[in-house]
């Protein structure tokens, strides 16, 4: 019986990735990148590096705790880098990595789609709600 190396096992697992399976690592990654805050942070950084406070101002409604958690998870995943410049006060900049820039193309397109088509979605919701209410009476 032939043995396989760790690299061969990883390559075989990569070929067999299936995001539809709950336990698949790609399912977990898809869950991460489909988060609202991740989409907004990545889209904001698509225009260039930003400081923490700039991100907090740009992304309305994000709490400091959620912004910090999102930035840490994206840094861990290799989507962005955090650069600390020693000064008074300390300056911290966030910037997309090449991997993050690749993802930004997709997430920015989704954000743009939402902004472009919201009126249509809102109208569809109102039609659905009206039809649902009239069907219940």
PAZAPA-4460 file (N, C-alpha, C; in steps of 0.05 Angstrom, whole numbers, plus 32768, in hexadecimal, padded with zeros to 4 digits):
% residues 137
    n_x    n_y    n_z   ca_x   ca_y   ca_z    c_x    c_y    c_z   seq   type   mol
   8011   7FE9   8000   8000   8000   8000   8012   8019   8000     1      X     A
   800D   802B   7FED   801E   8043   7FEB   8015   8057   8000     2      X     A
   8028   8065   800B   8021   807A   801E   8022   8094   8010     3      X     A
   8013   80A7   801A   8012   80C2   800E   801F   80D6   8021     4      X     A
   802B   80EA   8016   8037   80FF   8026   8021   8112   802E     5      X     A
   8028   8123   8042   8015   8137   804B   800D   814A   8034     6      X     A
   8021   8151   8023   801B   8163   800D   8008   8156   7FF9     7      X     A
   800C   813C   7FF4   7FFA   812D   7FE2   7FDD   812C   7FEE     8      X     A
   7FDB   8128   8008   7FC1   8127   8015   7FB3   8142   8013     9      X     A
   7FC2   8158   8017   7FB6   8173   8015   7FAD   8178   7FF9    10      X     A
   7FBD   8170   7FE5   7FB5   8174   7FC9   7F9C   8164   7FC2    11      X     A
   7F9A   814C   7FCC   7F82   813C   7FC7   7F6A   8148   7FD4    12      X     A
   7F6D   8153   7FED   7F57   8160   7FFB   7F4E   8179   7FEB    13      X     A
   7F62   8188   7FE0   7F5C   81A0   7FD1   7F4B   8199   7FB9    14      X     A
   7F51   8184   7FAB   7F42   817B   7F94   7F26   8173   7F9C    15      X     A
   7F22   8169   7FB4   7F09   815F   7FBD   7EF8   8174   7FCD    16      X     A
   7F02   818D   7FCE   7EF3   81A2   7FDC   7ED6   81A4   7FD1    17      X     A
   7EC3   81A6   7FE3   7EA7   81A9   7FDB   7E9A   81BC   7FEF    18      X     A
   7E96   81D5   7FE8   7E8B   81E9   7FFA   7E6F   81E2   8003    19      X     A
   7E61   81D0   7FF5   7E46   81C9   7FFD   7E46   81B6   8016    20      X     A
   7E5D   81AB   801D   7E60   819A   8034   7E67   81AB   804C    21      X     A
   7E58   81A8   8062   7E5B   81B9   8079   7E77   81B8   8085    22      X     A
   7E83   81A0   8086   7E9D   819D   8092   7EB5   81A4   8080    23      X     A
   7EAF   81AB   8067   7EC5   81B2   8055   7ED1   81CD   805C    24      X     A
   7EEB   81D0   805C   7EF7   81EA   8062   7EEE   8200   8050    25      X     A
   7EE7   81FA   8037   7EDE   820F   8025   7EC3   8219   802D    26      X     A
   7EB3   8208   803A   7E99   8211   8044   7E9D   8226   805A    27      X     A
   7EB1   8221   806B   7EB7   8233   8081   7EC2   824D   8076    28      X     A
   7ED3   824C   8061   7EDE   8264   8055   7EC7   8274   8047    29      X     A
   7EB5   8266   803A   7E9F   8274   802D   7E8E   8282   8042    30      X     A
   7E8A   8275   8059   7E7B   8282   806F   7E89   829B   8078    31      X     A
   7EA3   829A   807A   7EB3   82B2   8083   7EB0   82C9   806F    32      X     A
   7EB5   82C3   8055   7EB6   82D9   8042   7E9A   82E3   803A    33      X     A
   7E85   82D5   8042   7E6A   82DE   803C   7E5F   82F0   8052    34      X     A
   7E6F   82F4   8067   7E66   8305   807E   7E64   8322   8074    35      X     A
   7E50   832F   807E   7E4B   834B   8076   7E63   835D   807C    36      X     A
   7E6E   835B   8094   7E84   836C   809B   7E9D   8366   808B    37      X     A
   7EA2   834D   8085   7EB9   8346   8074   7EB6   8353   8058    38      X     A
   7E9E   8350   804D   7E99   835C   8033   7E9E   837A   8033    39      X     A
   7E95   8388   8047   7E98   83A5   8049   7EB5   83AD   804E    40      X     A
   7EC3   839F   805F   7EDF   83A5   8065   7EF0   83A0   804C    41      X     A
   7EEC   838A   803F   7EFC   8384   8027   7EF5   8398   8011    42      X     A
   7EDC   839F   800D   7ED5   83B3   7FF9   7EE1   83CE   8000    43      X     A
   7EE1   83D6   8019   7EEC   83EF   8021   7F0B   83F0   801B    44      X     A
   7F18   83DA   8021   7F35   83D9   801D   7F3D   83D6   8000    45      X     A
   7F29   83D0   7FEE   7F2F   83CD   7FD2   7F3A   83E7   7FC6    46      X     A
   7F34   83FD   7FD2   7F3D   8417   7FC8   7F59   841E   7FD2    47      X     A
   7F63   840F   7FE5   7F7E   8413   7FEF   7F7F   8410   800D    48      X     A
   7F97   8412   8019   7F9B   840F   8036   7F8A   8423   8046    49      X     A
   7F81   841A   805D   7F72   842B   806F   7F7A   8426   808C    50      X     A
   7F76   843A   809C   7F7B   8437   80B9   7F61   842C   80C6    51      X     A
   7F64   8421   80DE   7F4D   8416   80EC   7F37   842B   80EF    52      X     A
   7F3E   8443   80F7   7F29   8458   80FB   7F1B   845F   80E1    53      X     A
   7F2A   845F   80CB   7F1E   8465   80B1   7F0A   8450   80A9    54      X     A
   7F11   8436   80AE   7EFF   8420   80A8   7EE5   8423   80BA    55      X     A
   7EE9   8429   80D3   7ED2   842D   80E5   7EBF   8442   80DC    56      X     A
   7ECA   8458   80D1   7EB9   846E   80C7   7EAC   8466   80AD    57      X     A
   7EBA   8458   809C   7EB0   8451   8081   7E99   843D   8083    58      X     A
   7E9C   842A   8095   7E89   8414   8097   7E75   841A   80AD    59      X     A
   7E5F   8426   80A6   7E4A   842E   80B9   7E3F   8416   80C8    60      X     A
   7E3C   8418   80E2   7E2F   8404   80F2   7E41   83EE   80FD    61      X     A
   7E5A   83ED   80F4   7E6C   83D8   80FF   7E76   83E1   811A    62      X     A
   7E74   83CF   812E   7E7E   83D5   8149   7E9C   83D2   8149    63      X     A
   7EAA   83DF   815B   7EC7   83DB   815D   7ECF   83BE   8161    64      X     A
   7EBF   83AF   8172   7EC5   8393   8177   7EC2   8383   815D    65      X     A
   7EAD   8387   814E   7EA9   8378   8135   7EBE   837F   8120    66      X     A
   7EC5   8399   811E   7EDA   83A1   810B   7EF4   8394   8112    67      X     A
   7EFB   8393   812C   7F14   8387   8134   7F14   8369   812E    68      X     A
   7EFE   835B   8135   7EFC   833F   812F   7EFE   8339   8111    69      X     A
   7EF1   8349   8101   7EF1   8345   80E4   7F0D   834A   80D9    70      X     A
   7F1B   835F   80E2   7F36   8364   80D8   7F49   834E   80E0    71      X     A
   7F46   8344   80F9   7F58   832E   8102   7F53   8315   80F2    72      X     A
   7F3A   830E   80EC   7F34   82F6   80DD   7F3E   82F8   80C0    73      X     A
   7F3C   8310   80B5   7F46   8314   8099   7F64   8313   8098    74      X     A
   7F71   831D   80AD   7F8E   831C   80AE   7F97   82FF   80B1    75      X     A
   7F89   82F0   80C2   7F90   82D3   80C6   7F8D   82C4   80AC    76      X     A
   7F78   82CB   809C   7F73   82BD   8083   7F84   82C6   806C    77      X     A
   7F95   82DA   8071   7FA7   82E4   805B   7F9A   82F7   8048    78      X     A
   7F83   8302   8050   7F74   8314   803E   7F7F   8331   8040    79      X     A
   7F88   8338   8058   7F93   8352   805B   7FAC   8351   806D    80      X     A
   7FBB   8367   806C   7FD3   8369   807E   7FCE   8381   8090    81      X     A
   7FDA   837F   80A7   7FD9   8394   80BC   7FF5   839E   80C0    82      X     A
   7FF9   83B8   80BB   8013   83C4   80BE   8013   83D9   80D4    83      X     A
   8024   83D4   80E8   8026   83E7   80FE   803E   83F9   80FA    84      X     A
   803A   8413   80FB   804F   8426   80F9   8053   8433   8114    85      X     A
   806B   842E   8120   8070   843A   813A   8071   8458   8139    86      X     A
   805E   8465   8146   805D   8482   8148   804B   8488   8160    87      X     A
   8047   84A2   8165   8036   84A9   817B   801F   84B9   816F    88      X     A
   8006   84AF   816F   7FFF   8493   8177   8008   847F   8162    89      X     A
   8007   8466   8169   800E   8451   8156   7FFB   8451   813E    90      X     A
   8006   844E   8126   7FF6   844E   810E   7FF3   8431   8104    91      X     A
   7FDB   8428   80FF   7FD5   840D   80F5   7FC6   8410   80DB    92      X     A
   7FD1   8404   80C6   7FC4   8404   80AC   7FBD   83E8   80A4    93      X     A
   7FA7   83E6   8096   7F9D   83CC   808B   7F9D   83CE   806D    94      X     A
   7FA6   83B8   8060   7FA8   83B8   8043   7FA3   839C   8039    95      X     A
   7F95   839A   8022   7F90   8380   8017   7FA9   8374   800C    96      X     A
   7FAB   835A   800F   7FC1   834A   8003   7FB8   8345   7FE6    97      X     A
   7FCA   8339   7FD6   7FC1   8331   7FBB   7FA8   831E   7FBC    98      X     A
   7FA8   830C   7FCF   7F91   82FA   7FD3   7F78   830A   7FD9    99      X     A
   7F7B   831E   7FEB   7F65   8330   7FF2   7F5B   8341   7FDB   100      X     A
   7F6E   834A   7FCB   7F66   835A   7FB3   7F56   8349   7F9F   101      X     A
   7F5E   8330   7F9D   7F4F   831E   7F8C   7F32   831A   7F96   102      X     A
   7F30   8317   7FB0   7F15   8314   7FBD   7F05   832E   7FBB   103      X     A
   7F13   8345   7FBD   7F05   835F   7FBC   7EF6   8363   7FA2   104      X     A
   7F01   8358   7F8C   7EF3   835B   7F72   7ED7   834E   7F74   105      X     A
   7ED5   8337   7F81   7EBC   8329   7F83   7EA9   8337   7F97   106      X     A
   7EB4   833E   7FAF   7EA2   834A   7FC3   7E9A   8366   7FBC   107      X     A
   7EAB   8375   7FAF   7EA3   8390   7FA6   7E8D   838E   7F91   108      X     A
   7E8F   8379   7F80   7E7A   8375   7F6C   7E5F   836F   7F79   109      X     A
   7E60   835F   7F8E   7E47   8358   7F9D   7E3C   8372   7FAA   110      X     A
   7E4D   8381   7FB7   7E45   839B   7FC3   7E39   83AD   7FAE   111      X     A
   7E46   83B0   7F98   7E3B   83C1   7F82   7E20   83B7   7F78   112      X     A
   7E1E   839C   7F76   7E04   8391   7F6D   7DEE   8398   7F81   113      X     A
   7DF4   8396   7F9B   7DE0   839C   7FAF   7DD8   83BA   7FAD   114      X     A
   7DEB   83CB   7FA9   7DE5   83E8   7FA7   7DD5   83EE   7F8D   115      X     A
   7DDB   83E0   7F78   7DCD   83E4   7F5E   7DB1   83D9   7F5E   116      X     A
   7DAD   83C2   7F6B   7D93   83B4   7F68   7D82   83B5   7F81   117      X     A
   7D89   83C5   7F95   7D79   83C5   7FAD   7D5C   83CD   7FA8   118      X     A
   7D57   83E1   7F97   7D3C   83E9   7F92   7D2B   83D2   7F87   119      X     A
   7D37   83C2   7F75   7D28   83AC   7F6A   7D22   8397   7F7F   120      X     A
   7D36   8391   7F90   7D32   837E   7FA5   7D1D   8388   7FB9   121      X     A
   7D1E   83A2   7FC0   7D0B   83AD   7FD2   7CEE   83AB   7FC7   122      X     A
   7CEB   83B1   7FAD   7CD1   83AF   7FA0   7CC8   8392   7FA0   123      X     A
   7CD9   837F   7F9B   7CD2   8362   7F9C   7CC9   835A   7FB8   124      X     A
   7CD7   8364   7FCC   7CCF   835E   7FE8   7CB3   8369   7FEE   125      X     A
   7CAE   8381   7FE5   7C94   838D   7FEA   7C7E   837D   7FDC   126      X     A
   7C83   8375   7FC3   7C6F   8365   7FB4   7C6A   834A   7FC3   127      X     A
   7C80   833E   7FCB   7C7E   8324   7FD9   7C6E   8327   7FF3   128      X     A
   7C75   833B   8003   7C67   8340   801C   7C49   8345   8018   129      X     A
   7C43   8356   8004   7C27   835C   7FFE   7C18   8343   7FF5   130      X     A
   7C24   8333   7FE4   7C17   831A   7FDB   7C14   8306   7FF2   131      X     A
   7C28   8305   8003   7C27   82F3   801A   7C11   82FB   802D   132      X     A
   7C0E   8315   8032   7BF9   831F   8044   7BDD   831A   8038   133      X     A
   7BDA   831E   801E   7BC0   831B   8012   7BB9   82FD   8010   134      X     A
   7BCD   82EC   800E   7BC8   82CF   800D   7BC0   82C3   8028   135      X     A
   7BC7   82D1   803E   7BC1   82C7   8058   7BA5   82CF   8061   136      X     A
   7B9A   82E3   8055   7B7F   82EC   805D   7B69   82DC   8051   137      X     A
***
